Amino acid sequence: MSTQKSKFNGLSSVAAFLCILLALVIGWAIWNFILGSASNFDAEGHPLPGNLQGMMYKGGFIVPILLAINVIIIIFSLERLFTIQRSSGKGNSAQFIKSVKSSLEAGQLDEAIAACDKQEGSLANVIRAGVEKYKNIKGEPGLDKESKVAAVQKELEEATSLELPMLSKNMVIISTCATIATLWGLIGTVIGMIRSFAALSQAGAPDTTALATGISEALINTAFGIIGSVIGIIMYNIFTSKIDSLTYSMDEAGFSIVQSVNSTK
């Protein structure tokens, strides 16, 4: 196969794991040093009135994990944004496909390959593989048109199968974090509510201030979880749309190459 390897394959599995560990460390550091700063609490260790950072800190071990989930979503969203952007190539994809089609229609295969080298990225790699295969078998004696078409189609399929996993790599991390962010926030809310009502039952007479504070601490977890989930879902859908667009462009260019093979005598 003549398919060129993409220069930007995204984070490896080991790097992705290290990024998740780093996110956990960052989440704990934010919770411990920023949210847990003494300036957020009164002399008795209670959050100052209206101080959200202090209330978030009181959420306990749920909060640093929630922070880590949000950091993970941001890290891998930036990674996918960079990788998919590079996979699209240097120039405009639509203009690139148009120029390749023109070269193929004119029988200028070397010009089409040169355009792929200039464009770079996954789309250009797939097209280059198909054009090179077409160029190699074009003058081969003993091959009928159907055999040439089958050979080019196989090359395009193999090239596409190599590029698509790189495009969708680490997407499962974003989708998973988007799903569990809200659920983890709800767990924090439930735990906070249990603590609040348990404290009230031990105190005897209902303390509306303590109840309101406890509920605020609990609901902050839900809000933070929803924020992470919303960001994750939006970014996942954006990247899925971009990947679908690239896949469609690969199919469109592959169809043009096959049509060129069919039109040869």
C-alpha positions in Angstrom: 0.0 0.0 0.0 1.1 3.5 -0.7 -0.9 5.2 1.9 1.1 7.8 3.9 0.8 7.8 7.6 -0.8 10.8 9.2 1.7 13.0 11.0 -0.8 13.8 13.7 -2.3 10.7 15.2 -3.5 12.3 18.4 -2.6 11.1 21.9 -1.4 7.5 22.3 -3.2 5.3 24.9 -0.3 5.8 27.4 -0.4 9.6 26.9 -4.2 9.6 27.3 -3.9 7.7 30.5 -1.3 10.1 31.8 -3.5 13.0 30.9 -6.4 11.5 32.9 -4.0 11.1 35.9 -2.9 14.7 35.4 -6.5 15.9 35.4 -7.1 14.1 38.7 -4.1 15.8 40.2 -5.3 19.2 38.8 -8.8 18.6 40.2 -7.4 17.7 43.6 -5.1 20.8 43.6 -7.9 23.2 42.7 -10.2 21.7 45.4 -7.5 21.7 48.1 -5.6 24.9 47.5 -8.1 27.2 45.7 -11.6 26.1 47.0 -10.1 25.1 50.3 -8.3 28.4 50.9 -8.7 29.8 54.4 -10.0 33.1 52.9 -13.2 31.2 51.9 -14.2 30.3 55.5 -15.0 31.9 58.8 -13.2 31.2 62.1 -15.4 28.2 62.7 -14.6 26.6 59.3 -18.0 27.4 57.7 -18.1 28.9 54.2 -18.5 32.7 54.2 -22.0 33.9 53.3 -22.4 33.7 49.5 -18.9 32.2 49.0 -19.4 29.6 46.3 -15.8 28.3 46.5 -16.2 27.5 50.2 -19.5 25.8 49.6 -18.0 23.7 46.7 -15.1 22.7 49.0 -17.6 21.4 51.6 -18.9 19.0 48.9 -16.1 16.6 49.9 -14.4 14.0 47.7 -17.0 14.3 45.0 -15.8 17.8 44.0 -12.1 17.1 43.0 -13.4 14.2 40.8 -16.0 16.5 39.3 -13.2 19.0 38.6 -11.1 16.3 37.1 -13.9 15.2 34.8 -14.3 18.8 33.5 -10.5 19.1 33.0 -10.5 15.8 31.1 -13.3 17.0 28.8 -11.3 20.2 28.1 -8.0 18.4 27.5 -9.4 15.9 25.1 -11.6 18.4 23.3 -8.6 20.5 22.6 -6.7 17.4 21.5 -9.5 16.3 19.1 -9.9 19.8 17.8 -6.2 20.0 16.9 -6.0 16.5 15.5 -9.1 16.7 13.3 -8.1 20.1 12.1 -4.8 18.8 11.0 -6.4 15.8 9.4 -8.5 18.1 7.2 -5.3 19.3 5.6 -3.7 22.7 5.0 -6.1 24.1 2.5 -9.8 24.2 1.9 -11.1 20.6 1.5 -13.8 21.4 -1.0 -11.3 23.4 -3.2 -8.8 20.5 -2.9 -11.3 17.9 -4.0 -12.3 20.1 -6.9 -8.7 20.5 -8.1 -8.1 16.7 -7.8 -11.2 16.0 -9.8 -10.1 18.4 -12.5 -6.6 16.7 -12.6 -8.2 13.3 -12.9 -10.6 14.3 -15.6 -7.6 15.7 -17.6 -5.6 12.5 -16.9 -3.0 14.4 -15.0 -2.3 11.9 -12.2 1.1 13.4 -11.2 -0.6 16.8 -10.6 -3.3 15.1 -8.5 -0.6 13.4 -6.4 1.3 16.7 -6.0 -1.9 18.4 -4.8 -2.3 15.6 -2.2 1.3 16.1 -1.0 0.6 19.8 -0.7 -2.7 19.4 1.1 -1.6 16.7 3.6 -4.0 15.2 6.2 -6.2 12.1 6.2 -8.3 13.2 3.2 -5.2 13.7 1.1 -3.7 10.4 2.2 -6.8 8.5 1.1 -7.0 10.2 -2.3 -3.2 9.8 -2.8 -3.4 6.1 -2.2 -6.2 5.7 -4.8 -4.5 7.9 -7.4 -1.2 6.1 -7.0 -2.9 2.7 -7.3 -4.6 4.0 -10.4 -1.4 5.3 -11.8 0.5 2.0 -11.1 -2.1 -0.3 -12.8 -3.2 2.1 -15.6 -0.8 0.7 -18.1 -0.6 -2.8 -16.9 -1.4 -5.3 -19.7 -3.7 -8.2 -18.9 -5.9 -6.2 -16.5 -9.4 -5.5 -17.7 -11.4 -2.4 -16.6 -13.3 -4.3 -13.9 -10.1 -5.6 -12.3 -8.6 -2.1 -12.3 -11.7 -0.7 -10.7 -11.7 -3.4 -8.0 -8.0 -2.8 -7.3 -8.5 0.9 -6.9 -11.6 0.5 -4.7 -9.8 -2.0 -2.5 -6.9 0.5 -2.1 -9.3 3.3 -1.2 -11.1 1.2 1.4 -7.8 0.1 3.0 -6.6 3.7 3.1 -9.9 4.9 4.6 -9.8 2.1 7.2 -6.4 3.3 8.3 -7.4 6.9 8.7 -10.9 6.7 10.3 -9.7 5.2 13.6 -7.3 8.1 14.1 -10.1 10.6 13.6 -12.4 8.9 16.1 -9.6 8.2 18.6 -10.3 9.3 22.2 -13.9 10.3 21.3 -15.1 7.6 23.7 -13.4 9.5 26.6 -15.3 12.7 25.8 -18.6 10.9 25.5 -18.0 8.9 28.7 -17.1 12.0 30.7 -20.1 13.8 29.3 -22.4 11.0 30.5 -20.9 10.5 34.0 -20.4 14.2 34.8 -24.1 14.7 35.5 -24.5 11.4 37.3 -21.4 12.1 39.5 -22.8 15.5 40.3 -26.1 13.9 41.3 -24.3 11.5 43.6 -22.7 14.5 45.3 -26.1 16.1 45.6 -27.6 13.0 47.2 -24.7 12.7 49.6 -25.0 16.4 50.5 -28.7 16.1 51.1 -28.2 13.1 53.4 -25.6 15.0 55.4 -27.9 18.0 55.7 -30.9 16.2 57.0 -28.8 14.0 59.2 -27.3 17.2 60.8 -30.7 18.6 61.3 -32.1 15.5 62.9 -29.2 15.5 65.4 -29.6 19.2 66.2 -33.2 18.9 67.4 -35.0 22.0 66.3 -35.0 22.6 62.5 -32.3 25.1 61.5 -33.4 26.7 58.3 -30.1 28.4 57.7 -28.1 25.1 58.1 -30.6 23.4 55.8 -30.3 26.1 53.2 -26.5 26.0 53.3 -26.4 22.2 53.1 -28.8 22.2 50.1 -26.7 24.9 48.4 -23.6 22.8 48.8 -25.4 19.8 47.4 -26.9 21.6 44.4 -23.5 23.1 43.4 -22.3 19.6 42.6 -25.2 19.0 40.3 -24.7 22.4 38.6 -21.0 21.7 38.1 -21.7 18.2 36.7 -24.3 19.6 34.2 -21.8 22.2 33.0 -19.3 19.5 32.3 -21.9 17.3 30.6 -23.1 20.1 28.4 -19.5 21.0 27.2 -18.8 17.3 26.6 -22.0 16.7 24.5 -21.5 19.9 22.5 -17.8 19.1 21.7 -18.6 15.4 20.9 -21.3 16.4 18.4 -19.1 19.0 16.8 -16.3 16.5 16.3 -18.7 13.8 15.1 -20.0 16.2 12.5 -16.5 17.1 11.3 -15.6 13.4 11.1 -18.7 12.7 9.1 -17.9 15.6 6.8 -14.3 14.2 6.2 -15.7 10.7 5.6 -18.1 12.0 3.0 -15.3 13.9 1.3 -13.2 10.7 1.2 -16.1 8.8 -0.4 -16.8 11.6 -2.9 -13.1 11.7 -3.9 -12.9 7.9 -4.1 -16.0 7.9 -6.4 -14.3 10.4 -8.7 -11.2 8.2 -8.9 -13.3 5.1 -9.7 -15.2 7.1 -12.3 -11.8 8.1 -13.9 -10.8 4.4 -14.0 -14.1 3.5 -15.6 -13.8 6.2 -18.2 -10.4 4.9 -19.4 -10.3 2.7 -22.5 
